């Protein structure tokens, strides 16, 4: 008779979850035993880095990913990175080992007390099988819940369950599909309202890029000549940022968003919450006379929105309906030229670094960015025209950049990957360098070293608290740190040297440290 372990491995194999990101402890070893030879186990040295890598891998592939964590302590280490995966809507299937059943109530060492509550409310579903016979079904539910909700799930399994012999189960053959197609009447009504609007605008969210709708969203904007914004706090780029119709990323405050949308009688929001604010700048949610219609397949995002109307549906059919039902409008089809980069006095300005990246990297490069104080410089200089070109920590949790760059590179070996990471952010996920070196992942890390937490300084000014401690981080040498983890590392002396180094094509990971002047997000 097969064991629960063998049935679990068979189910995962049939579902294509054969890449496992993990950092094992004693409770996890019985699950990992007898892992099929064609499975790939990717070891991370800290659970935060493990989840960050899996998040990047899931976003790059668009598929669920299995993550194996250690009981309560390891799961706790992962929770910071998990917040980003929740808001990027990455379908991570988190599994964790649990003490043997007879030891849980005793709170023995490494028992995960009340395991199903540990990761809530972050995960979409959390469970622990009621008995060994329930292990295959529980694992299947964790996978299906992650796929249906497009959100991480969590399953704790007592480690003595894995060796229990079970009868074959129908769970192995199960398939669950997701479909949210709006009715023809709903599509007709939306098309009429868009066609009747005198000055409509389009706002796109990260879900457009994540679900493969980048090109279709561009086609819609061009078909209707719609000025197009990206929703606040984007973790993906759903529209070419040098396109003539691109109006930028909406500011992350209530009043500034309202001001930006002034003059538009209809705002159509596709694949985004309405809205993910950051800075507390109160005011009217929308300008007077402006109507907003949100189209999202995220039930929670539709329910919690403070204004406008919502259609809970897959944005894909909505885009196609608008393309066919609304008459075309004309606009000038070209791209906006990049401005000359600003220059620094004592070190390179971040715009010089980004201009160098734009001038040396392939047009299909994927950028994983975690340098929050340089956002305005980034959007001024980059020219991103391909889907899947931009990844950012969706919840703002630091430690995403380095691990996610590794995961994105492992998940998309056909495209170059560059991680653009601030020196403050890099420390939170630094152990990902070892994984990059160990698996020879072809990824370039560009570390912007300015010696400060630039975003905190900016917020200090906004909040009227410019004199708080803990915003300076001098003395960091990432070339030495990277060398210790086995990653080739250099320092760029000036802009010409940086361009020369960036033109080289690595066959494994490399790190380039660049001294830059402190800037603010603006």
C-alpha positions in Angstrom: 0.0 0.0 0.0 1.3 3.5 -0.7 2.3 5.8 2.1 0.8 9.3 2.6 4.2 10.6 1.5 4.1 8.8 -1.8 0.5 9.9 -2.6 1.4 13.5 -1.8 4.5 13.4 -4.1 2.3 11.8 -6.8 -0.3 14.5 -6.5 2.3 17.3 -6.6 3.8 15.7 -9.6 0.5 15.6 -11.5 -0.1 19.2 -10.7 3.4 20.3 -11.8 4.6 21.4 -8.4 8.0 19.7 -8.8 10.1 22.7 -7.7 10.3 23.0 -3.9 11.7 26.1 -2.2 12.6 25.3 1.4 14.8 25.4 4.5 14.2 22.1 6.3 14.1 21.2 10.0 13.6 17.9 11.7 9.8 17.9 11.4 10.1 18.3 7.6 12.5 15.5 6.9 9.9 12.7 6.6 8.1 14.6 3.9 11.3 15.3 1.9 12.4 11.6 2.1 12.1 9.7 -1.1 11.5 12.8 -3.1 11.3 11.8 -6.8 14.5 12.3 -8.7 13.0 14.8 -11.2 11.8 17.1 -8.3 14.1 20.1 -7.8 14.7 21.2 -4.2 15.9 24.8 -3.9 17.6 25.5 -0.6 17.5 28.9 1.0 19.4 29.8 4.2 16.5 31.8 5.8 12.8 31.3 5.5 12.3 34.9 4.5 14.6 34.4 1.6 12.9 31.1 0.8 9.4 32.7 0.5 10.9 35.7 -1.4 12.4 33.3 -4.0 9.2 31.4 -4.3 7.3 34.6 -4.7 9.5 35.7 -7.6 9.4 32.2 -9.2 5.6 32.1 -9.0 5.3 35.6 -10.5 7.7 34.7 -13.3 6.0 31.4 -14.2 2.4 32.3 -13.3 2.1 28.9 -11.6 1.6 27.7 -8.0 4.8 26.9 -6.1 5.5 24.6 -3.2 7.3 26.1 -0.2 8.5 23.8 2.7 8.9 25.6 6.0 9.9 24.5 9.5 7.1 24.3 12.1 6.2 27.5 14.0 9.7 29.1 14.2 10.4 28.7 10.5 6.9 29.8 9.5 7.3 32.9 11.7 10.6 33.8 10.0 8.7 33.6 6.7 5.8 35.9 7.6 7.5 39.2 6.6 8.1 37.9 3.1 4.7 36.4 3.1 3.0 39.8 3.2 4.5 40.7 -0.2 3.3 37.4 -1.7 -0.2 38.1 -0.4 -0.5 41.4 -2.1 1.2 40.2 -5.3 -1.5 37.5 -5.3 1.2 34.8 -5.7 -0.3 31.2 -5.3 2.3 29.8 -2.9 1.5 26.5 -1.2 3.2 26.7 2.2 3.7 23.4 3.9 5.2 23.0 7.4 6.2 20.1 9.5 4.4 19.5 12.8 5.4 17.4 15.8 4.0 13.9 16.1 0.3 13.9 16.9 0.7 12.6 20.5 3.2 15.5 21.3 1.2 18.5 20.1 -1.1 18.7 23.1 2.0 18.4 25.4 3.5 21.4 23.6 6.7 19.4 23.0 9.7 21.1 21.5 8.9 22.1 17.9 5.2 21.6 18.3 3.2 24.2 16.3 0.5 25.0 18.8 -2.8 25.9 17.1 -1.0 25.7 13.8 -4.0 26.7 11.6 -4.1 30.1 13.3 -0.4 31.0 12.9 -0.5 32.4 9.4 -3.9 33.9 9.5 -5.1 36.4 8.4 -2.4 36.5 5.7 -3.2 33.2 4.0 -6.3 32.5 2.0 -6.7 29.1 3.7 -4.9 27.3 6.6 -5.3 23.7 7.7 -4.0 20.6 9.4 -5.3 17.2 8.4 -7.5 15.6 11.0 -5.8 12.2 10.6 -3.2 10.6 8.3 -5.9 9.5 6.0 -6.8 13.1 5.4 -3.3 14.2 4.3 -3.7 13.8 0.5 -7.1 15.6 0.5 -5.8 18.4 2.7 -2.7 18.9 0.4 -5.0 19.0 -2.6 -7.2 21.6 -0.9 -4.1 23.8 -0.1 -3.2 23.7 -3.8 -6.7 24.3 -5.1 -7.3 27.1 -2.6 -4.1 28.9 -3.7 -5.1 28.6 -7.4 -8.7 29.7 -6.9 -7.9 32.7 -4.6 -4.5 33.5 -6.2 -3.1 33.9 -2.7 -0.8 31.8 -0.4 -2.2 28.9 1.6 -0.7 27.0 4.6 -0.8 23.3 5.6 0.7 21.9 8.8 1.3 18.1 8.7 2.3 16.0 11.8 5.4 14.3 10.6 4.3 10.8 11.8 1.5 11.0 9.2 3.9 10.7 6.2 4.8 7.1 6.7 1.2 5.8 7.3 0.1 3.4 4.6 -3.2 4.4 2.8 -5.4 3.1 0.2 -5.3 4.8 -3.2 -7.4 8.0 -3.3 -9.5 9.7 -5.9 -7.9 13.0 -4.9 -5.0 12.3 -7.3 -7.3 12.7 -10.3 -9.0 15.9 -9.1 -9.0 19.2 -11.1 -10.4 22.5 -10.1 -10.8 25.3 -12.6 -11.5 29.0 -12.1 -13.8 31.1 -14.4 -15.3 34.5 -13.8 -16.8 35.5 -17.2 -19.3 38.5 -17.0 -22.7 38.2 -18.6 -23.4 39.7 -22.0 -25.7 42.2 -20.4 -23.0 43.4 -18.0 -20.5 43.7 -20.9 -23.1 45.7 -23.0 -23.8 48.0 -20.2 -20.1 48.7 -19.5 -19.4 49.3 -23.2 -22.3 51.8 -23.4 -21.0 53.7 -20.5 -17.4 53.9 -21.8 -18.6 54.9 -25.2 -20.8 57.7 -23.7 -18.1 59.1 -21.6 -16.7 62.5 -22.8 -13.3 62.2 -21.3 -12.7 58.7 -19.9 -9.4 57.5 -18.3 -7.9 54.1 -17.7 -6.2 52.9 -14.6 -4.4 49.5 -14.7 -3.2 47.3 -11.8 -0.5 44.7 -11.4 -3.0 41.9 -12.1 -3.1 42.9 -15.7 0.6 42.0 -16.1 0.4 39.0 -13.8 -2.4 37.4 -15.8 -0.9 37.9 -19.2 -3.0 40.8 -20.3 -0.3 43.4 -20.8 -0.5 43.5 -24.6 -4.3 43.4 -24.6 -4.5 46.3 -22.2 -2.2 48.3 -24.5 -4.5 47.5 -27.4 -7.5 48.7 -25.4 -5.8 52.0 -24.5 -4.8 52.6 -28.1 -8.2 51.6 -29.5 -9.9 54.2 -27.3 -7.1 56.7 -27.0 -7.3 56.5 -23.2 -4.9 58.4 -21.0 -3.6 55.6 -18.8 -2.3 55.5 -15.3 -0.9 52.7 -13.2 -2.7 52.2 -9.9 -0.8 53.4 -6.8 1.8 51.2 -5.1 2.4 49.0 -8.1 4.2 45.7 -7.8 4.1 45.0 -11.5 4.1 47.3 -14.6 0.9 46.7 -16.7 1.6 49.4 -19.4 4.7 50.6 -21.3 6.1 53.5 -19.2 7.3 55.6 -22.3 4.1 55.1 -24.2 2.5 58.3 -25.4 -0.7 57.5 -23.5 1.1 56.7 -20.2 0.4 59.3 -17.5 2.5 57.8 -14.8 1.9 56.0 -11.5 -0.9 57.5 -9.5 0.3 59.0 -6.2 -0.5 56.9 -3.1 -2.7 59.4 -1.2 -6.4 60.0 -1.4 -6.3 63.7 -2.2 -3.5 63.4 -4.8 -5.3 60.6 -6.6 -8.4 62.7 -6.8 -6.4 65.7 -8.1 -4.7 63.5 -10.8 -8.1 62.3 -12.1 -9.7 65.7 -12.3 -11.4 66.4 -15.6 -12.3 62.8 -16.3 -16.0 61.9 -16.2 -15.3 58.2 -16.1 -12.4 56.2 -14.7 -12.1 52.6 -15.6 -9.9 50.6 -13.3 -8.8 47.1 -14.5 -7.0 44.6 -12.3 -6.3 46.8 -9.3 -7.7 47.6 -5.8 -9.3 51.0 -5.5 -6.8 52.1 -4.3 -3.8 51.0 -2.2 -2.9 54.3 -0.5 0.3 54.8 1.5 0.7 58.4 2.6 -2.2 59.7 4.7 -3.3 62.7 2.6 -7.1 62.9 3.2 -9.6 64.5 0.8 -12.3 63.6 -1.6 -11.9 60.1 -3.0 -12.9 61.3 -6.5 -13.3 64.7 -8.2 -16.8 66.0 -8.4 -18.6 64.6 -11.4 -16.2 61.6 -11.8 -17.6 58.1 -11.9 -15.4 55.1 -11.3 -15.9 51.5 -12.4 -13.6 48.8 -11.1 -13.2 45.4 -12.8 -11.4 42.8 -10.7 -11.5 39.1 -10.0 -10.5 39.8 -6.4 -13.7 39.6 -4.3 -12.0 41.3 -1.3 -10.7 44.2 -3.3 -14.2 44.8 -4.8 -15.9 44.6 -1.4 -13.6 47.0 0.6 -13.4 49.8 -2.0 -14.6 53.1 -0.5 -16.1 54.5 -3.7 -17.2 53.7 -7.2 -18.9 50.6 -8.7 -17.3 47.2 -9.1 -17.7 44.3 -11.5 -16.2 41.1 -10.1 -15.0 39.4 -13.2 -11.8 38.4 -15.1 -10.6 41.6 -16.8 -9.7 39.6 -19.9 -13.2 39.2 -21.4 -14.0 42.8 -20.4 -11.0 44.1 -22.4 -12.1 42.0 -25.4 -15.7 43.2 -25.2 -14.6 46.8 -25.1 -12.4 46.3 -28.1 -15.3 44.9 -30.1 -18.2 46.9 -28.8 -16.8 50.5 -28.4 -15.9 52.5 -31.5 -12.2 53.3 -31.9 -10.8 56.7 -31.2 -7.6 58.1 -32.7 -4.4 59.2 -31.0 -0.7 59.8 -31.8 1.1 56.5 -31.7 4.7 57.0 -30.6 6.8 56.9 -27.5 8.1 59.7 -25.3 11.8 60.3 -25.4 13.8 59.7 -22.2 15.1 62.9 -20.5 18.8 63.4 -19.9 19.7 61.9 -16.5 20.4 64.1 -13.6 24.0 64.0 -12.4 25.4 63.7 -8.9 28.1 65.8 -7.4 29.9 63.4 -4.9 28.5 60.1 -6.4 26.4 59.0 -9.3 22.8 60.1 -9.3 20.4 57.1 -9.4 19.2 58.4 -12.8 22.7 57.9 -14.2 22.6 54.3 -13.0 19.1 53.7 -14.5 20.1 55.4 -17.8 23.1 53.0 -17.9 20.8 50.0 -17.4 18.5 51.3 -20.1 21.4 51.7 -22.5 23.1 48.4 -21.9 20.5 45.8 -21.1 18.3 43.8 -23.5 14.8 45.1 -24.1 13.3 41.9 -22.6 15.2 42.2 -19.3 13.2 41.5 -16.2 13.9 44.0 -13.4 13.3 43.2 -9.7 13.4 46.5 -7.9 13.7 47.2 -4.2 15.0 50.7 -3.9 12.1 52.7 -2.6 13.8 56.1 -2.4 14.7 56.1 -6.1 11.2 55.5 -7.5 10.9 58.9 -9.3 14.3 58.5 -10.8 13.5 55.0 -12.0 10.3 56.0 -13.9 12.1 59.1 -15.4 14.8 57.0 -17.0 13.6 53.4 -17.7 11.9 52.4 -20.9 10.0 49.2 -20.3 7.8 47.9 -23.2 7.5 44.2 -22.5 5.2 42.2 -20.2 6.8 40.9 -17.0 9.5 43.6 -17.0 9.0 44.9 -13.4 8.6 43.4 -10.0 8.4 45.3 -6.7 7.6 44.2 -3.1 3.8 44.3 -3.2 3.3 45.0 0.5 6.4 47.2 0.9 8.1 44.6 3.1 11.9 44.8 2.8 13.8 41.6 1.9 12.0 40.9 -1.4 14.6 42.2 -3.9 17.5 39.8 -3.7 15.5 36.6 -3.1 12.8 37.5 -5.7 15.5 38.2 -8.3 16.9 34.7 -7.8 13.4 33.2 -8.1 12.4 35.3 -11.1 15.7 34.2 -12.8 15.1 30.5 -12.0 11.5 30.8 -13.3 12.4 32.5 -16.6 15.7 31.3 -17.9 14.9 32.7 -21.3 15.1 36.3 -20.2 17.9 38.3 -18.5 17.2 39.3 -14.9 18.6 42.3 -13.0 17.9 43.1 -9.4 18.1 46.8 -8.5 18.4 46.9 -4.7 19.1 49.6 -2.2 21.7 49.1 0.4 19.2 49.2 3.2 16.9 46.7 1.6 19.6 44.3 0.6 20.4 43.3 4.2 17.0 41.8 4.8 17.4 39.1 2.1 21.2 38.9 1.9 21.3 35.1 2.3 19.7 34.7 -1.2 23.2 35.4 -2.5 24.3 31.9 -1.4 21.4 30.3 -3.3 22.3 32.3 -6.4 25.9 31.1 -6.2 25.1 27.5 -5.3 22.7 27.0 -8.2 24.6 29.2 -10.6 21.6 31.4 -11.2 22.4 33.9 -14.0 21.3 37.1 -12.3 22.9 40.6 -12.0 22.5 42.4 -8.7 23.0 46.2 -8.8 23.3 47.5 -5.3 22.8 51.3 -4.9 24.9 52.3 -1.9 24.0 55.7 -0.4 24.5 54.8 3.3 21.0 55.9 4.4 17.4 54.7 4.6 16.3 57.3 2.0 12.6 56.5 2.1 12.6 56.9 5.9 14.3 60.3 5.7 11.6 61.3 3.2 8.8 60.1 5.4 10.4 62.0 8.3 10.0 65.2 6.4 6.4 64.3 5.5 5.5 63.6 9.1 7.4 66.5 10.6 9.9 64.3 12.3 13.3 64.8 10.5 15.5 64.2 13.5 14.7 60.5 14.4 17.6 58.1 14.9 18.4 54.9 12.9 18.3 56.3 9.3 22.0 56.0 8.6 23.8 52.8 7.7 27.4 53.6 6.8 30.3 51.1 6.5 28.6 48.4 4.4 30.7 46.7 1.7 28.6 44.4 -0.4 31.5 43.2 -2.5 33.0 41.6 0.5 29.7 40.2 1.7 28.9 38.8 -1.8 32.4 37.2 -2.1 31.8 35.4 1.2 28.6 33.9 -0.2 30.4 32.9 -3.4 29.1 35.6 -5.8 31.5 37.5 -8.1 31.3 41.1 -7.0 32.8 44.4 -8.2 32.5 48.2 -7.5 31.7 50.6 -10.3 34.1 53.5 -10.1 32.1 55.9 -12.4 29.3 55.9 -15.0 31.6 54.7 -17.8 32.9 51.8 -15.7 29.4 50.9 -14.8 28.3 50.7 -18.4 31.3 48.6 -19.3 30.5 46.2 -16.5 26.8 46.0 -17.4 27.6 45.1 -21.0 29.3 41.9 -19.9 27.1 38.8 -20.0 27.5 36.7 -16.8 27.1 32.9 -16.8 26.2 32.9 -13.2 25.4 35.5 -10.5 27.3 38.7 -10.2 27.0 41.8 -8.0 27.9 45.4 -8.9 28.1 47.9 -6.1 27.5 51.5 -7.1 27.8 54.5 -4.8 24.9 56.9 -5.3 23.6 60.2 -3.9 20.7 60.0 -1.6 17.4 60.9 -3.2 13.7 60.9 -2.3 10.7 59.2 -3.9 9.1 62.7 -4.6 
